Amino acid sequence: MSAQRALTDLFGLTGRRAAIVGGTGVLGSQFARCLASAGAEVIVVGRSRGRGATVVHEIEEQGGRARAVVADVTKRMEVERLAADLDGTGGIDILINAAGENSGGSFADISESRWAHMLEINLNAVFRVCQAFIPQMSNRDGGASIINISSASSGPPLSRVAGYAAAKAGVNNLTQYLAGELATAGIRVNAVVPGFFPAEQNRALLTPERMEAILDHTPMRRLGTPAELDGVIIWLAAPRASGFVTGTLVHVDGGFSAMSI
Ligand SMILES: NC(=O)c1ccc[n+]([C@@H]2O[C@H](COP(=O)([O-])OP(=O)(O)OC[C@H]3O[C@@H](n4cnc5c(N)ncnc54)[C@H](O)[C@@H]3O)[C@@H](O)[C@H]2O)c1
């Protein structure tokens, strides 16, 4: 067998359909592009019609298949409408939860509404989206894969992002819980735990002082680039490559989580 054929057999996603929630963001759009390049049909879910259309255009220009859908995942009705729409057109095999928002400050200054919002967009939305999509992802040919995007702040927590960190710790726990409950329905559930990648949600948080602290604690002494997540996303999505992998938290962080001081 040729090397190309062996790679395609292991990692090819032709015939698979993926929904990327937050697919309009910096990391989410990269997940959409890399899954499409591996052959998946991609549904880009986000709040911005324009950004969704841009990601679809980029994918189509490379010969991939994509469609953008507008939905706010803090709204149950919009999530249920999205799931029904995709179910009616064949359902999905791969779901990535990559919507998120961050907010920094001292614990004493967090308002009730800010705290609630951090849990809402970073944790409750994952609960809501998984609940809506699990029925159509159950017992599919070749199984199905849910990939939740956690964060290095999920534990031990980072300073100044208490709400975000608590929510992402919840994402890790929910990932492991769902892996247990959904294994016999043929759905694998894993989380990717990225270190630090420049994006919209953390732009204001990456001050020069904080950047220095992060780099001091990162053995590779640099931030990541979104394409450095491609390998782990394709691996976790591809049933031949990761068919016995569920309930794992995969760190992609230049060694950040391996260090204490
Ligand atoms: N960039 C990093 O360093 C980093 C590190 C660890 C984890 N993460 C996580 O990766 C994921 C992607 O973040 P990113 O860094 O690409 O940031 P980003 O701000 O570029 O993308 C976040 C996306 O989520 C979407 N979103 C926010 N609220 C939404 C809602 N209510 N409904 C639908 N979509 C909504 C935004 O529109 C945006 O497209 C997030 O879960 C984030 O917490 C990022």
The ligand as an ORCA input file, in Angstrom:
! r2SCAN-3c Opt
* xyz 0 1
  N      -6.964     31.050     21.680
  C      -6.515     30.408     22.741
  O      -5.384     30.619     23.206
  C      -7.378     29.381     23.407
  C      -6.797     28.613     24.414
  C      -7.556     27.656     25.049
  C      -8.864     27.467     24.679
  N      -9.418     28.230     23.702
  C     -10.818     27.958     23.364
  O     -10.914     27.744     21.977
  C     -12.239     28.067     21.550
  C     -12.128     28.993     20.347
  O     -11.660     30.257     20.801
  P     -10.731     31.223     19.914
  O      -9.486     31.404     20.668
  O     -10.706     30.771     18.506
  O     -11.520     32.594     20.068
  P     -12.388     33.433     19.053
  O     -12.909     34.573     19.846
  O     -11.617     33.737     17.827
  O     -13.559     32.433     18.666
  C     -14.665     32.192     19.481
  C     -15.864     31.998     18.585
  O     -16.992     31.681     19.396
  C     -18.101     32.358     18.837
  N     -19.156     32.548     19.817
  C     -19.074     33.256     20.974
  N     -20.278     33.270     21.571
  C     -21.122     32.557     20.767
  C     -22.500     32.238     20.835
  N     -23.270     32.660     21.840
  N     -23.026     31.485     19.847
  C     -22.277     31.074     18.799
  N     -20.963     31.354     18.677
  C     -20.405     32.096     19.648
  C     -17.523     33.712     18.408
  O     -18.371     34.381     17.509
  C     -16.206     33.273     17.803
  O     -16.388     32.959     16.442
  C     -12.943     28.672     22.764
  O     -13.690     27.676     23.411
  C     -11.786     29.088     23.653
  O     -12.160     29.134     25.010
  C      -8.707     29.172     23.055
*
